[in-house]
Amino acid sequence: MKAGPSQEEIRRHNLGTLLRYVHLRGPASRATLAESLGLNRSTIMALTSDLTAAGLVREELPRRPGRRAGRPSLVVRPESTRVYVLAFDVGVDRLGVARVGLGGTILERREASRTRGPSDPGEVVGALAAAARSLMRKAGRDAVCVGAALAFPGTVRRADHQIMFGPNLDVGDPALGDALSRRLGLGIPVSVCNDANLGALAEHERGAGVGCDNLIYLHGDVGVGGGIIVGGRLLGGDEGYGGEIGHMMVNPGGRLCACGSRGCLEAEVGERTLLDHAGREESPDLVGRDAVRAVVDAADRGDIVARDALHRVGTWLGWGVANLVNIFNPGLVVFGGTLRDIYLGAAAQVRSVLATGALAAPREKVRLRTAALGDDTTLVGAAEFAFAEVLADPVQVLARLKTPEDSVIVGGRPPTPPGTA
């Protein structure tokens, strides 16, 4: 017979469950935690004591005393300013870096625009590392970085976080995460994940999809990507390449896609297509989300050409959503990035096509929503991915990070690695 879990394994599981609860749901009283997690109060007290000793949470009296007689239940709060991760977002025309505290608080951030086209990987890594070090210098002396993750608009192999394909952003280095980790010199890896998958994770845990365990997140940049949550878990596929929704063919023989095929969803609803239909050429002064929003705004003001462009793009977006609804039967479809603006401008067209292109049963209860986290969706997703290890085994992870050989990551001022500016 297979032996059951040991007391230590149960304790670690409970520590992670409790920490994850306050990380995602915010401060909670001991009484609330006991009721929500199905544990007795003495167990909750022991768990919170362990997490407090590790510096992951703190306990305090409620700020608004309740009406119940007797001693109030202590409130458990995540140590947001002390325990944090680094989140990186590499876009086609922008770079974003944030220091995100336990509990999901974006403590500080840096953003910069970048020129479209092939990039020198050294320059990209250097810019990200410089921004991250600037953020870390403002952290407290006792602050600790427990993880780092990077959102990338392309195909990423799950096993080693290697970039396998980036049709709209050529950084020239498949091991971008390893290069950034070395440049930071923190002694922790930088995980690299597909941006749309991270967007799905973020909206599921903190955005429009909270409470929905079956959802699809569609993300628009220059290209189109997707993340699929099934049964509360991200659908990755055999190697982690699942969710390449942008390269689902919706119009055989249609527009040429960056992947080399024709009629992909990305080719029919992406930024370049919308601007082409609207008669607007790309310019250095108005690109990306700003350019898409300009077309949507023009359509709202009665511009016939802009309205027609949104109608055409909305039709193909509707067919893409109809196919996904038929295949996955999601409870929710979330539009993020530039698709958030396109959907707002073409919602009626998308819903019209969905009503005729999807089977009645799976479309009956599906909801269509825009990303609640707005432009921060992929950055928040990167942070949540970076927190995953410490949420799974909080005390052990923090103890490992505090060993002498890894002490460089404790505190707000890591040394500059050799050979960096």
Backbone hydrogen bonds, N-H to C=O, Kabsch-Sander energy under -0.5 kcal/mol:
donor,donor_aa,acceptor,acceptor_aa,energy
10,I,6,S,-2.3
11,R,7,Q,-2.3
12,R,8,E,-2.6
13,H,9,E,-2.3
14,N,10,I,-2.6
15,L,11,R,-2.6
16,G,12,R,-2.3
17,T,13,H,-2.4
18,L,14,N,-2.5
19,L,15,L,-2.4
20,R,16,G,-2.6
21,Y,17,T,-1.8
22,V,18,L,-1.9
23,H,19,L,-2.1
24,L,20,R,-2.3
25,R,21,Y,-2.9
26,G,22,V,-1.1
28,A,76,V,-1.8
30,R,74,L,-2.3
33,L,29,S,-2.5
34,A,30,R,-2.5
35,E,31,A,-2.1
36,S,32,T,-2.9
37,L,33,L,-2.6
38,G,34,A,-0.9
39,L,34,A,-1.3
44,I,40,N,-2.1
45,M,41,R,-2.5
46,A,42,S,-2.0
47,L,43,T,-2.5
48,T,44,I,-2.8
49,S,45,M,-1.8
50,D,46,A,-1.9
51,L,47,L,-2.4
52,T,48,T,-2.4
53,A,49,S,-2.4
54,A,50,D,-1.7
55,G,52,T,-1.1
56,L,51,L,-2.5
57,V,51,L,-1.0
58,R,77,R,-2.4
60,E,75,V,-1.9
75,V,60,E,-3.3
76,V,28,A,-3.3
77,R,58,R,-2.8
77,R,75,V,-0.5
79,E,56,L,-2.7
80,S,78,P,-1.9
83,V,79,E,-2.3
84,Y,82,R,-0.5
84,Y,144,V,-2.3
85,V,100,V,-2.4
86,L,147,G,-2.0
87,A,85,V,-0.5
87,A,98,A,-2.6
88,F,149,A,-2.6
89,D,96,G,-3.0
90,V,151,A,-2.5
91,G,89,D,-0.7
91,G,94,R,-2.8
95,L,112,A,-3.0
96,G,89,D,-2.3
97,V,110,R,-2.7
98,A,87,A,-2.4
99,R,108,E,-2.6
100,V,85,V,-2.4
100,V,98,A,-0.6
101,G,99,R,-0.5
101,G,105,T,-3.3
102,L,79,E,-0.5
102,L,83,V,-2.8
104,G,101,G,-1.9
105,T,101,G,-0.7
107,L,99,R,-2.1
107,L,105,T,-1.0
108,E,99,R,-1.3
110,R,97,V,-2.9
112,A,95,L,-2.3
114,R,93,D,-1.6
119,S,170,D,-2.9
123,E,120,D,-0.7
124,V,120,D,-2.1
125,V,121,P,-2.8
126,G,122,G,-2.3
127,A,123,E,-2.4
128,L,124,V,-2.3
129,A,125,V,-2.8
130,A,126,G,-2.4
131,A,127,A,-2.0
132,A,128,L,-2.4
133,R,129,A,-2.6
134,S,130,A,-1.9
135,L,131,A,-1.9
136,M,132,A,-2.4
137,R,133,R,-1.8
138,K,135,L,-1.0
139,A,136,M,-1.5
143,A,140,G,-1.6
144,V,82,R,-3.3
145,C,409,I,-1.5
146,V,84,Y,-2.8
146,V,144,V,-0.6
149,A,86,L,-1.8
150,L,191,S,-3.0
151,A,88,F,-2.9
152,F,193,C,-2.6
154,G,152,F,-1.9
155,T,165,F,-3.0
157,R,162,Q,-3.0
158,R,239,E,-2.8
161,H,157,R,-1.6
162,Q,157,R,-0.5
163,I,174,P,-2.6
164,M,155,T,-2.9
164,M,162,Q,-0.6
165,F,155,T,-1.4
169,L,166,G,-1.1
171,V,169,L,-0.9
176,L,173,D,-0.7
179,A,175,A,-2.1
180,L,176,L,-2.3
181,S,177,G,-2.5
182,R,178,D,-2.3
183,R,179,A,-2.0
184,L,180,L,-2.3
185,G,181,S,-2.0
186,L,181,S,-0.6
191,S,148,A,-2.1
191,S,189,P,-0.7
193,C,150,L,-2.6
195,D,152,F,-2.2
198,L,194,N,-1.9
199,G,195,D,-2.1
200,A,196,A,-2.3
201,L,197,N,-2.1
202,A,198,L,-2.6
203,E,199,G,-2.6
204,H,200,A,-2.0
205,E,201,L,-2.1
206,R,202,A,-3.1
207,G,202,A,-0.7
207,G,203,E,-0.7
209,G,203,E,-2.0
210,V,207,G,-1.4
212,C,209,G,-2.5
213,D,211,G,-0.6
215,L,229,I,-1.4
216,I,332,L,-2.2
217,Y,227,G,-3.2
218,L,216,I,-0.5
218,L,334,V,-3.3
219,H,217,Y,-0.5
219,H,225,G,-2.7
220,G,336,G,-1.7
221,D,223,G,-3.3
225,G,219,H,-2.8
226,G,243,G,-1.0
227,G,217,Y,-2.4
229,I,215,L,-3.1
230,V,228,I,-0.6
230,V,233,R,-3.1
232,G,213,D,-2.9
233,R,230,V,-1.6
235,L,228,I,-3.3
236,G,234,L,-0.8
242,G,236,G,-3.4
244,E,241,Y,-0.6
245,I,243,G,-2.9
247,H,244,E,-1.4
248,M,245,I,-2.1
250,V,263,G,-2.8
251,N,263,G,-1.8
254,G,251,N,-2.4
257,C,261,S,-3.2
260,G,257,C,-1.9
263,G,255,R,-2.8
265,L,248,M,-2.0
266,E,246,G,-3.0
268,E,264,C,-1.5
269,V,265,L,-1.8
270,G,266,E,-1.7
271,E,221,D,-0.7
271,E,222,V,-0.6
274,L,270,G,-2.1
275,L,271,E,-2.4
276,D,272,R,-2.4
277,H,273,T,-2.7
278,A,274,L,-1.9
279,G,276,D,-1.5
280,R,275,L,-3.2
281,E,279,G,-0.5
283,S,286,L,-0.9
286,L,283,S,-1.1
290,D,287,V,-1.1
291,A,287,V,-0.8
292,V,288,G,-2.1
293,R,289,R,-2.7
294,A,290,D,-1.7
295,V,291,A,-1.5
296,V,292,V,-2.2
297,D,293,R,-2.8
298,A,294,A,-2.2
299,A,295,V,-2.4
300,D,296,V,-2.1
301,R,297,D,-1.5
302,G,299,A,-1.5
303,D,298,A,-2.5
304,I,302,G,-0.5
307,R,303,D,-2.3
308,D,304,I,-2.5
309,A,305,V,-2.3
310,L,306,A,-2.3
311,H,307,R,-2.2
312,R,308,D,-2.4
313,V,309,A,-2.5
314,G,310,L,-2.8
315,T,311,H,-1.7
316,W,312,R,-1.5
317,L,313,V,-2.3
318,G,314,G,-2.3
319,W,315,T,-1.9
320,G,316,W,-2.2
321,V,317,L,-2.5
322,A,318,G,-2.6
323,N,319,W,-2.3
324,L,320,G,-2.0
325,V,321,V,-2.6
326,N,322,A,-2.2
327,I,323,N,-2.0
328,F,324,L,-3.0
329,N,324,L,-0.5
329,N,325,V,-1.6
331,G,214,N,-3.0
332,L,214,N,-1.0
333,V,367,R,-2.6
334,V,216,I,-3.0
335,F,369,R,-2.3
336,G,218,L,-3.3
336,G,334,V,-0.5
338,T,220,G,-2.8
339,L,336,G,-1.3
340,R,337,G,-1.1
341,D,337,G,-0.7
342,I,338,T,-2.3
343,Y,339,L,-2.6
344,L,340,R,-1.7
345,G,341,D,-1.6
346,A,342,I,-1.3
347,A,343,Y,-0.7
350,V,346,A,-2.4
351,R,347,A,-2.6
352,S,348,A,-1.9
353,V,349,Q,-2.3
354,L,350,V,-2.4
355,A,351,R,-2.0
356,T,352,S,-0.9
356,T,353,V,-0.7
357,G,353,V,-2.9
358,A,354,L,-1.7
363,R,359,L,-1.6
364,E,360,A,-1.0
364,E,361,A,-0.7
367,R,331,G,-1.6
369,R,333,V,-2.7
371,A,335,F,-2.6
374,G,371,A,-1.1
376,D,373,L,-1.9
377,T,374,G,-1.3
380,V,376,D,-3.0
381,G,377,T,-2.1
382,A,378,T,-2.1
383,A,379,L,-1.8
384,E,380,V,-2.4
385,F,381,G,-2.2
386,A,382,A,-2.1
387,F,383,A,-1.6
388,A,384,E,-0.6
388,A,385,F,-1.0
391,L,387,F,-2.0
392,A,388,A,-1.5
393,D,389,E,-1.9
397,V,393,D,-2.2
398,L,394,P,-2.3
399,A,395,V,-2.4
400,R,396,Q,-2.3
401,L,397,V,-2.1
402,K,398,L,-1.0
403,T,400,R,-1.3
406,D,403,T,-1.5
407,S,404,P,-1.3
409,I,406,D,-1.9
410,V,407,S,-1.6
411,G,143,A,-4.6
411,G,409,I,-0.5
420,T,417,P,-1.3
